[in-house]
């Protein structure tokens, strides 16, 4: 077959076939009487082999070695191709993510595009100051895309920068709430904690709903942050978790303060006091926890809490009895009755 026919059948241009010949990849088996290149079936087969290997990403030099070196073993080369392909996909994915975030910012012109690019680069800077400035700049006319803020917030380890990112997210609208909720399911404990801390500072009903769901999270730290945040929002759903925190001694002072905020009417105050008393009476509640539960009653108004403190002032545990008696004095009620 002449070169034109080979080009038609193989899909490789005549120019590329000549290039292969110059590199020694394919040598026509013969020439016609007029001096034209003539390719055999074996030559055609080699051309197809070359194109197959090119489709895997091999260079022409690597193809020559693969076809001509009897001792060549493909495993190492294939492993290297896999690594290179993964690196290339990672780079392309990063570029796609960056472009998507620029599009999400809805830039009005190239000035806005460059502004967003600069902020995205600053969020990924090794300098904590640069990251913090980028977070605080996110409220500009062309804000940082919320996906970038969430990613930065979930990975930030420097407290001041983390605080700035939470501030930025709280002003970004509801777009980041669902993304932060996904962070609650992360296998990394630190990421789960950062996610719930961000949600705690997010305003709105959607964030509150995600915090309610977080009360059932298997991570006790996540549950604690969610309960404290919901307590400050007046959500009574948080009461059982707050009581658990007092019993366990985890942020018990903050938990007691949150219960005091929730006890803003007689009904709520009596319900919270009853729950605290029930835990005090539980057989498995240890002495330190009983002391903390007694102290928590100090922030609960109403006759139910006062009656409980009167009873506790005669408790067999002297520390509990003294604490209750002191709290009654602060309330202006004697140990013998309200």
C-alpha positions, 0 to 999 in steps of 0.5 A, spaced: 500 500 500 502 506 498 502 512 503 495 515 501 492 508 502 495 507 509 493 514 511 486 513 509 485 506 512 489 508 519 487 515 520 494 517 520 496 523 516 501 522 511 505 527 514 505 524 521 507 517 517 513 521 514 515 523 521 514 516 524 519 514 519 524 519 521 524 517 528 525 510 526 518 508 529 515 505 522 519 504 516 516 502 509 518 495 507 519 497 500 519 502 495 515 501 488 519 502 482 518 509 482 521 510 489 514 511 492 513 508 499 510 501 500 507 499 506 506 491 508 500 488 512 505 488 518 507 495 517 500 497 518 499 493 524 505 496 527 502 503 525 495 501 529 500 499 535 503 506 535 496 509 535 493 505 541 499 506 545 499 514 543 492 513 546 494 511 553 498 517 553 505 514 551 510 519 548 513 517 541 520 515 545 516 511 550 512 507 544 519 506 540 522 503 547 515 499 548 515 496 541 523 495 540 526 493 546 525 485 548 526 486 555 521 492 556 516 491 561 510 495 561 508 495 569 512 500 571 510 505 565 503 504 566 504 505 573 507 512 571 502 513 566 496 512 572 500 517 576 501 522 571 493 522 569 491 522 576 495 529 577 493 531 571 485 530 573 487 533 580 489 539 576 484 540 571 479 539 577 482 544 581 481 549 575 474 547 574 473 549 581 476 555 581 472 557 574 466 555 577 467 559 583 468 565 579 462 564 575 458 564 582 461 571 584 457 573 577 463 578 576 460 584 571 467 585 568 474 583 568 476 587 574 471 583 578 474 577 575 481 579 577 478 581 584 475 574 585 481 570 583 486 575 588 481 573 594 481 566 592 489 565 592 489 569 598 484 564 602 489 559 600 495 563 602 500 560 607 500 567 611 495 567 616 494 575 615 493 574 608 487 569 609 484 573 615 484 579 610 481 575 604 475 573 609 474 580 612 474 582 604 469 578 602 463 583 604 465 587 598 461 588 592 464 582 589 464 577 594 468 571 595 464 565 593 460 561 599 463 554 597 470 557 597 469 560 604 466 554 607 472 550 604 477 555 607 473 555 614 473 547 615 480 547 614 482 553 618 486 551 624 488 559 626 483 561 631 483 569 628 482 567 621 477 561 623 473 567 626 474 571 620 471 566 616 465 564 620 464 572 620 464 572 613 459 566 612 454 569 617 454 574 612 454 570 606 446 568 606 443 561 606 448 558 601 453 555 605 448 552 610 447 545 607 455 545 605 457 546 612 452 541 614 455 536 610 462 537 614 458 535 620 459 528 617 466 528 616 471 523 618 475 528 621 473 530 628 476 537 627 472 538 621 466 536 624 467 541 630 469 547 625 462 545 621 458 546 627 461 552 630 460 555 623 453 553 623 452 556 630 454 563 628 449 562 621 443 566 622 436 564 620 431 558 620 435 553 616 441 554 620 437 552 626 434 546 623 441 543 621 443 545 629 437 541 631 439 535 627 446 536 630 443 534 636 443 527 634 450 527 631 454 521 634 460 526 636 459 529 643 463 535 641 458 537 635 452 535 640 455 540 645 456 546 640 449 545 637 446 545 644 449 551 646 447 555 640 440 553 640 440 555 647 441 562 645 436 561 640 431 559 645 430 552 642 427 548 647 429 542 643 436 543 646 434 542 654 436 535 654 443 535 651 444 541 655 443 537 661 447 532 659 453 537 658 452 539 665 452 531 668 458 530 664 462 536 666 463 539 658 462 546 658 457 545 664 457 553 666 455 555 659 450 549 659 447 552 665 447 559 662 443 557 656 438 553 660 437 560 664 436 563 658 431 558 656 427 558 662 424 565 660 417 563 662 414 559 668 412 553 664 419 552 661 422 554 668 418 548 671 420 543 666 427 545 666 427 544 673 424 538 673 429 535 668 435 537 673 431 534 679 430 528 675 437 527 673 439 529 681 435 523 683 438 518 678 442 512 681 447 513 676 449 520 677 455 521 681 457 526 686 460 531 682 455 531 677 450 532 682 453 538 685 453 541 678 446 540 677 444 543 683 448 549 681 444 549 675 438 550 679 441 557 681 439 560 674 432 557 673 427 561 676 420 559 679 417 555 685 419 548 682 426 550 682 426 553 689 422 547 692 427 543 689 433 547 692 429 546 699 429 539 699 437 539 696 439 543 702 437 537 707 441 532 702 445 527 705 451 529 700 454 535 704 457 539 698 450 538 695 446 541 701 451 547 702 450 549 695 443 548 695 442 552 702 447 558 699 443 558 693 436 559 697 440 565 701 441 568 694 434 567 692 431 570 699 428 563 701 430 559 707 432 552 708 425 550 711 421 553 705 420 558 699 
